[in-house]
Amino acid sequence: MVTHGSVTLAGKVRSVTPKLPRKEKRSPIPRIKVKSLYRKRVVLKRELST
C-alpha cells in the first residue's frame, strides 16, 4: 500500500484552523414546518409525539 505523505503531518490543518462560534439554530419557517409535519404524518404514516 502506497502512502501519500508523512503520518506525522496528519491533522495539521484542523489544529491550525481557527475555531468559529456556533451559529444559533433558527426554527423553520412555519409553512415549511407544517409541510414537514404533514410529510411525517401522512406520507410516512408516523405517529407524532407532542
MARBA-3410 file (N, C-alpha, C, O; in Angstrom, 1 decimal):
50
0.8,-1.2,0.0,0.0,0.0,0.0,0.9,1.2,0.0,1.8,1.3,0.8 ~ 0.6,2.2,-0.9,1.4,3.4,-1.0,0.8,4.5,-0.1,-0.4,4.7,-0.1 ~ 1.7,5.2,0.6,1.2,6.3,1.4,1.5,7.6,0.7,2.5,7.7,0.0 ~ 0.7,8.6,0.9,0.9,9.9,0.3,1.2,10.9,1.4,0.3,11.6,1.8 ~ 2.4,10.9,1.8,2.8,11.9,2.8,3.1,11.2,4.2,2.7,10.1,4.4
3.6,12.0,5.0,4.0,11.5,6.3,2.8,11.4,7.3,1.9,12.2,7.3 ~ 2.9,10.4,8.1,1.8,10.2,9.1,1.9,11.3,10.2,0.9,11.6,10.8 ~ 3.1,11.8,10.4,3.4,12.8,11.5,2.7,14.1,11.1,2.4,14.9,12.0 ~ 2.4,14.3,9.9,1.7,15.6,9.5,0.2,15.5,9.5,-0.5,16.4,9.1 ~ -0.4,14.3,9.8,-1.8,14.1,9.8,-2.5,15.0,10.8,-2.1,15.1,11.9
-3.6,15.7,10.3,-4.4,16.5,11.2,-3.8,17.9,11.4,-4.3,18.6,12.3 ~ -2.8,18.3,10.7,-2.2,19.6,10.9,-3.2,20.8,10.5,-3.1,21.8,11.1 ~ -4.0,20.6,9.5,-4.9,21.6,9.1,-5.9,21.9,10.1,-6.2,23.1,10.4 ~ -6.5,20.9,10.7,-7.6,21.1,11.7,-7.0,21.8,12.9,-7.8,22.6,13.5 ~ -5.8,21.5,13.3,-5.3,22.2,14.5,-5.0,23.6,14.3,-5.0,24.4,15.2
-4.7,24.0,13.0,-4.4,25.4,12.7,-5.6,26.2,12.4,-5.6,27.5,12.6 ~ -6.7,25.6,12.0,-7.9,26.3,11.6,-8.5,27.0,12.8,-8.7,26.4,13.8 ~ -8.9,28.3,12.7,-9.5,29.0,13.9,-10.8,28.4,14.2,-11.6,28.1,13.3 ~ -11.2,28.4,15.5,-12.4,27.8,15.9,-13.5,28.9,15.8,-13.3,30.0,16.3 ~ -14.6,28.6,15.0,-15.6,29.6,14.8,-16.8,29.3,15.8,-17.0,28.2,16.2
-17.4,30.4,16.3,-18.5,30.2,17.3,-19.7,29.5,16.5,-19.9,29.8,15.3 ~ -20.5,28.8,17.3,-21.6,28.1,16.7,-22.7,29.1,16.3,-22.9,30.1,17.0 ~ -23.4,28.8,15.2,-24.5,29.7,14.8,-25.7,29.2,15.6,-25.9,28.0,15.8 ~ -26.6,30.2,15.9,-27.9,29.8,16.5,-28.8,29.1,15.5,-28.9,29.5,14.4 ~ -29.4,28.0,16.0,-30.4,27.3,15.2,-31.7,28.1,15.2,-32.3,28.4,16.2
-32.1,28.5,14.0,-33.4,29.2,13.8,-34.5,28.1,13.6,-34.3,27.1,12.9 ~ -35.7,28.4,14.1,-36.8,27.5,13.9,-37.2,27.6,12.4,-37.1,28.7,11.9 ~ -37.7,26.6,11.8,-38.0,26.7,10.4,-39.2,27.6,10.2,-40.0,27.8,11.1 ~ -39.3,28.1,9.0,-40.4,28.9,8.6,-41.7,28.1,8.8,-41.8,26.9,8.4 ~ -42.8,28.7,9.4,-44.0,28.0,9.7,-44.5,27.1,8.6,-44.9,25.9,8.8
-44.5,27.6,7.4,-45.0,26.8,6.2,-44.2,25.6,6.0,-44.8,24.5,5.7 ~ -42.9,25.7,6.1,-42.0,24.6,5.9,-42.2,23.6,7.1,-42.1,22.4,6.8 ~ -42.4,24.1,8.3,-42.6,23.2,9.4,-43.8,22.4,9.3,-43.9,21.2,9.5 ~ -44.9,23.0,8.8,-46.2,22.3,8.6,-46.0,21.3,7.5,-46.6,20.2,7.6 ~ -45.3,21.6,6.5,-45.0,20.7,5.4,-44.3,19.5,5.9,-44.6,18.3,5.5
-43.3,19.7,6.7,-42.6,18.5,7.2,-43.4,17.7,8.2,-43.3,16.4,8.2 ~ -44.3,18.3,9.0,-45.2,17.6,9.8,-46.2,16.8,9.0,-46.5,15.6,9.3 ~ -46.7,17.3,7.9,-47.6,16.6,7.0,-46.9,15.4,6.4,-47.5,14.3,6.4 ~ -45.7,15.6,6.0,-44.9,14.5,5.4,-44.7,13.4,6.4,-44.9,12.2,6.0 ~ -44.4,13.7,7.6,-44.2,12.7,8.6,-45.6,11.9,8.9,-45.6,10.7,9.0
-46.7,12.7,9.0,-47.9,12.2,9.4,-48.6,11.4,8.3,-49.1,10.3,8.5 ~ -48.7,12.0,7.1,-49.5,11.4,6.0,-48.6,10.5,5.1,-48.9,9.3,4.9 ~ -47.5,11.0,4.7,-46.7,10.3,3.7,-46.0,9.1,4.3,-46.0,8.0,3.8 ~ -45.3,9.4,5.5,-44.6,8.3,6.1,-45.4,7.5,7.1,-44.9,6.5,7.7 ~ -46.6,8.0,7.4,-47.5,7.3,8.3,-46.9,7.1,9.7,-47.0,6.0,10.2
-46.4,8.1,10.3,-45.8,8.0,11.6,-46.7,8.7,12.6,-47.4,9.7,12.3 ~ -46.6,8.2,13.9,-47.3,8.9,14.9,-46.4,10.1,15.4,-45.2,9.9,15.6 ~ -47.0,11.2,15.6,-46.2,12.4,16.1,-46.4,12.5,17.6,-47.5,12.4,18.1 ~ -45.3,12.6,18.3,-45.3,12.8,19.7,-45.3,14.3,20.0,-44.4,15.0,19.6 ~ -46.3,14.8,20.7,-46.4,16.2,21.0,-46.3,16.5,22.5,-46.3,17.6,22.9
END
